[in-house]
Amino acid sequence: MVSSFLQHIKYEKRCSHHTLTAYRSDLEQFAGYLTQQYELDAPQSADFQIIRSWVAHLSESGLDNRSINRKIATLRAFYGFLLRKKYLSADPMLKIRALKTDRTLPTFVKEQEMATLLDDVEFPEGFAGVRDKLVLELLYGTGIRLSELTGLKDSDLNEYERTLTVLGKRNKHRVVPLNSMLFNLIRDYQNLRKSTFGGQAEAALIVADSGVAAYPVLIQRIVKKYLTLVTSLEKRSPHVLRHSFATHLLNRGADLNAIKDLLGHSSLAATQIYTHNSIEKLKKAYDQAHPKA
């Protein structure tokens, strides 16, 4: 049943490789618990009481609530699949509730720090330096995810409209605009890549020093390397640049629905977390300036 479910989310739901890996890991962990504690050989045999005991076991082992909730979501999707396929007559997840989690504000780089990085920092000459700057400009200038960046191809660039077509979660496409500077940087990079690798480079827009398609670890290293020059933030990842993109747009008056579409969020609820940073900024301004504060 597990293999059928994984095939379902891979080919019918078209979930990302990362999501598929997480689902498989969660179900394997759950199956191991069932075997060890209850001598059950299949997750579909578990009932509400057993699932609740697993959730309690995870909590007692020290796993944080956010990670536990992800595993609960995996089981909810799995048992929902079994119900639709008529393998089960009752939903054992019906009374399982997500655990409470603290809402954490997204980490972002200050506008001045980003300006320093992109306008004042000198990048190395040659292909790697141009590529690294483009990576940073794309992540911060469009708000795309790491997986979306590594999935970009030359054909995704619309030169007439000056836009990029991005393949997001659940294989959903969205179009993001490019400012003239970023568009010209892409074209300069493409010309340099062609002169550096000729026809040997892969079809991917962003490539490694050897000409093969850029991989996630390479992008993470690039971002961390350059963010270290301008910020003391503990988190220095591609997703921090995505958070910075959204936060800076909102701080400058962009419509929340427009930011939602640019980020590729399926609902406004996921985007609203960025309003908390603006509220905190307003509170700080109030405390500093109001005579009764």
C-alpha positions as CSV (number, residue, x, y, z in Angstrom):
1,M,0.0,0.0,0.0
2,V,2.8,2.4,0.8
3,S,4.4,1.9,-2.6
4,S,1.1,2.5,-4.3
5,F,0.7,5.7,-2.3
6,L,4.2,6.9,-3.2
7,Q,3.5,6.2,-6.9
8,H,0.3,8.2,-6.6
9,I,1.9,11.3,-5.2
10,K,4.8,11.1,-7.6
11,Y,2.9,10.6,-10.9
12,E,-0.6,11.9,-10.1
13,K,0.0,14.6,-7.5
14,R,3.3,15.4,-9.2
15,C,4.9,16.2,-5.9
16,S,8.6,17.3,-5.8
17,H,11.4,14.8,-5.2
18,H,12.0,16.4,-1.8
19,T,8.3,15.9,-0.8
20,L,8.4,12.3,-2.0
21,T,11.6,11.6,0.0
22,A,10.0,13.1,3.1
23,Y,6.8,11.0,2.7
24,R,8.8,7.9,2.2
25,S,11.0,8.5,5.3
26,D,8.0,9.3,7.5
27,L,6.1,6.2,6.5
28,E,9.2,4.0,6.9
29,Q,9.7,5.4,10.4
30,F,6.1,4.8,11.2
31,A,6.2,1.2,9.9
32,G,9.3,0.6,12.0
33,Y,7.5,1.8,15.1
34,L,4.5,-0.5,14.4
35,T,6.7,-3.5,13.9
36,Q,8.7,-2.8,17.1
37,Q,5.9,-1.8,19.4
38,Y,2.8,-3.7,18.1
39,E,4.2,-6.4,15.7
40,L,2.2,-5.0,12.9
41,D,3.6,-5.3,9.4
42,A,1.6,-2.6,7.6
43,P,0.7,1.0,8.4
44,Q,-2.9,0.5,7.1
45,S,-3.4,-1.9,10.1
46,A,-3.0,0.9,12.6
47,D,-5.9,2.5,14.4
48,F,-6.4,5.8,16.1
49,Q,-5.0,4.7,19.5
50,I,-1.8,3.3,17.8
51,I,-1.3,6.5,15.8
52,R,-1.8,8.6,18.9
53,S,0.8,6.6,20.7
54,W,3.3,7.2,17.9
55,V,2.7,10.9,18.1
56,A,3.3,10.7,21.8
57,H,6.4,8.7,21.3
58,L,7.8,11.3,18.8
59,S,7.1,14.1,21.3
60,E,8.8,12.2,24.2
61,S,11.8,11.6,22.0
62,G,12.4,15.3,21.8
63,L,11.3,16.0,18.2
64,D,9.9,19.5,17.8
65,N,6.2,20.0,17.2
66,R,6.7,21.4,13.7
67,S,8.4,18.2,12.6
68,I,5.8,16.0,14.3
69,N,3.1,17.9,12.5
70,R,4.8,17.2,9.1
71,K,4.7,13.5,9.9
72,I,1.0,13.8,10.9
73,A,0.3,15.4,7.6
74,T,2.1,12.5,5.8
75,L,-0.2,10.0,7.6
76,R,-3.3,12.1,6.9
77,A,-2.4,12.0,3.2
78,F,-1.6,8.3,3.3
79,Y,-4.9,7.3,5.0
80,G,-6.9,9.7,2.8
81,F,-5.5,7.8,-0.2
82,L,-6.4,4.4,1.3
83,L,-10.0,5.7,2.0
84,R,-10.4,6.9,-1.6
85,K,-9.2,3.6,-2.9
86,K,-11.6,1.7,-0.6
87,Y,-8.8,-0.1,1.3
88,L,-10.2,1.4,4.5
89,S,-13.8,2.0,5.7
90,A,-12.9,4.4,8.5
91,D,-10.3,7.2,8.9
92,P,-8.0,6.6,11.8
93,M,-6.7,10.1,11.5
94,L,-10.1,11.7,12.2
95,K,-9.4,12.6,15.8
96,I,-5.6,13.2,15.4
97,R,-4.9,16.9,15.8
98,A,-1.8,18.9,14.9
99,L,0.3,20.0,17.8
100,K,0.6,23.7,18.7
101,T,3.7,25.4,17.4
102,D,5.2,28.8,18.0
103,R,4.9,31.1,15.0
104,T,8.4,32.1,14.0
105,L,9.0,35.2,12.0
106,P,10.9,34.7,8.7
107,T,14.5,35.7,8.8
108,F,15.5,38.4,6.3
109,V,18.5,40.5,5.4
110,K,18.2,44.3,5.8
111,E,17.7,46.3,2.7
112,Q,20.9,48.2,3.2
113,E,22.9,45.0,3.7
114,M,21.4,43.6,0.4
115,A,22.3,46.9,-1.3
116,T,25.9,46.6,0.0
117,L,26.1,43.1,-1.3
118,L,24.8,43.6,-4.7
119,D,26.1,47.1,-5.4
120,D,29.4,47.4,-3.5
121,V,30.9,43.9,-3.1
122,E,33.3,43.0,-5.9
123,F,32.7,39.6,-7.4
124,P,35.6,37.6,-8.9
125,E,36.3,38.1,-12.6
126,G,35.4,35.3,-15.0
127,F,32.5,32.9,-15.3
128,A,32.2,31.9,-11.6
129,G,31.9,35.5,-10.4
130,V,29.3,36.5,-13.0
131,R,27.4,33.3,-12.2
132,D,27.5,33.9,-8.4
133,K,26.2,37.4,-8.8
134,L,23.4,36.2,-11.0
135,V,22.4,33.6,-8.5
136,L,22.1,36.2,-5.7
137,E,20.3,38.7,-8.0
138,L,17.8,36.0,-9.1
139,L,17.0,34.8,-5.6
140,Y,16.6,38.3,-4.2
141,G,15.1,39.9,-7.3
142,T,12.4,37.3,-8.0
143,G,11.9,35.4,-4.7
144,I,12.1,32.0,-6.3
145,R,12.9,28.9,-4.3
146,L,16.2,27.0,-4.5
147,S,14.5,24.1,-6.4
148,E,13.0,26.6,-8.8
149,L,16.3,28.2,-9.5
150,T,18.1,25.0,-10.2
151,G,15.2,24.0,-12.5
152,L,15.4,27.0,-14.7
153,K,16.3,26.6,-18.4
154,D,17.2,29.0,-21.1
155,S,13.8,28.5,-22.7
156,D,12.1,29.8,-19.5
157,L,13.3,33.3,-20.3
158,N,10.9,35.4,-22.4
159,E,13.1,38.1,-23.9
160,Y,10.1,40.0,-25.4
161,E,8.1,40.2,-22.1
162,R,11.3,40.2,-19.9
163,T,9.9,37.5,-17.7
164,L,10.8,34.0,-16.3
165,T,8.5,31.1,-16.3
166,V,9.1,29.2,-13.0
167,L,8.1,25.6,-12.2
168,G,7.0,25.6,-8.6
169,K,5.5,23.2,-6.2
170,R,3.1,20.5,-7.5
171,N,4.3,21.3,-11.0
172,K,2.5,24.7,-11.1
173,H,4.0,27.3,-13.4
174,R,4.0,31.0,-12.7
175,V,5.5,33.9,-14.5
176,V,7.8,36.4,-12.6
177,P,8.8,39.7,-14.0
178,L,12.5,40.8,-14.4
179,N,13.8,44.3,-14.0
180,S,16.0,45.6,-16.8
181,M,19.2,45.2,-14.8
182,L,18.4,41.6,-14.0
183,F,17.4,40.8,-17.5
184,N,20.6,42.2,-18.9
185,L,22.6,40.3,-16.3
186,I,21.0,37.1,-17.5
187,R,21.8,37.8,-21.1
188,D,25.4,38.7,-20.3
189,Y,25.8,35.6,-18.3
190,Q,24.3,33.4,-21.1
191,N,26.8,34.9,-23.5
192,L,29.7,34.3,-21.2
193,R,28.5,30.8,-20.5
194,K,28.4,30.1,-24.2
195,S,31.9,31.4,-24.8
196,T,33.2,29.5,-21.7
197,F,31.7,26.1,-22.4
198,G,30.5,26.3,-26.0
199,G,27.9,23.6,-26.7
200,Q,29.1,21.5,-23.8
201,A,27.0,23.2,-21.1
202,E,23.7,21.6,-20.1
203,A,20.3,23.1,-20.9
204,A,20.0,24.4,-17.4
205,L,20.3,28.2,-17.0
206,I,22.6,28.1,-14.0
207,V,25.5,25.7,-14.3
208,A,28.5,24.8,-12.2
209,D,32.1,25.6,-13.0
210,S,32.3,22.4,-15.0
211,G,29.3,23.3,-17.2
212,V,26.9,20.7,-15.6
213,A,23.6,21.9,-14.2
214,A,23.9,23.6,-10.8
215,Y,23.0,21.5,-7.8
216,P,21.4,22.7,-4.6
217,V,24.6,22.4,-2.4
218,L,26.5,24.7,-4.9
219,I,23.8,27.4,-4.6
220,Q,23.7,27.1,-0.9
221,R,27.5,27.6,-0.7
222,I,27.3,30.6,-2.9
223,V,24.6,32.3,-0.9
224,K,26.2,31.6,2.4
225,K,29.6,32.8,1.2
226,Y,28.4,36.2,0.1
227,L,25.8,36.8,2.8
228,T,28.6,36.2,5.4
229,L,30.2,39.4,4.0
230,V,27.3,41.7,4.9
231,T,25.2,40.1,7.7
232,S,25.7,38.4,11.0
233,L,22.5,36.4,10.7
234,E,22.8,32.8,11.8
235,K,20.7,31.6,8.8
236,R,22.3,32.5,5.5
237,S,20.4,30.3,3.0
238,P,18.7,30.8,-0.3
239,H,15.3,30.9,1.5
240,V,16.5,33.9,3.5
241,L,16.8,35.8,0.2
242,R,13.2,34.7,-0.6
243,H,12.1,36.0,2.8
244,S,14.0,39.2,2.2
245,F,12.4,39.7,-1.2
246,A,8.9,39.4,0.3
247,T,9.6,41.5,3.4
248,H,11.2,44.4,1.4
249,L,8.3,44.4,-1.1
250,L,5.8,44.6,1.7
251,N,7.7,47.3,3.6
252,R,7.6,49.4,0.5
253,G,3.9,49.1,0.1
254,A,3.4,46.2,-2.3
255,D,0.0,44.5,-2.3
256,L,-0.1,41.3,-0.3
257,N,-2.0,39.4,-3.0
258,A,0.6,40.5,-5.5
259,I,3.4,39.1,-3.3
260,K,1.5,35.9,-2.9
261,D,1.4,35.4,-6.6
262,L,5.0,36.3,-7.0
263,L,6.0,33.8,-4.4
264,G,3.8,31.1,-5.8
265,H,1.8,30.6,-2.6
266,S,-1.4,28.6,-3.0
267,S,-3.2,30.7,-0.3
268,L,-2.9,34.1,1.3
269,A,-2.4,32.6,4.7
270,A,1.1,31.5,3.8
271,T,2.0,35.0,2.7
272,Q,0.5,36.8,5.7
273,I,3.4,35.8,7.9
274,Y,5.4,38.6,6.3
275,T,3.0,41.2,7.8
276,H,4.3,40.4,11.2
277,N,7.7,41.9,10.4
278,S,5.9,45.1,9.3
279,I,3.9,45.2,12.5
280,E,7.0,44.7,14.5
281,K,8.6,47.6,12.6
282,L,5.6,49.8,13.3
283,K,5.7,48.9,17.0
284,K,9.4,49.9,17.1
285,A,8.8,53.2,15.4
286,Y,5.9,53.9,17.9
287,D,8.0,53.0,20.9
288,Q,10.9,55.3,19.7
289,A,8.8,58.3,18.6
290,H,5.5,58.5,20.5
291,P,5.6,60.7,23.6
292,K,3.4,58.3,25.6
293,A,5.2,55.2,24.5
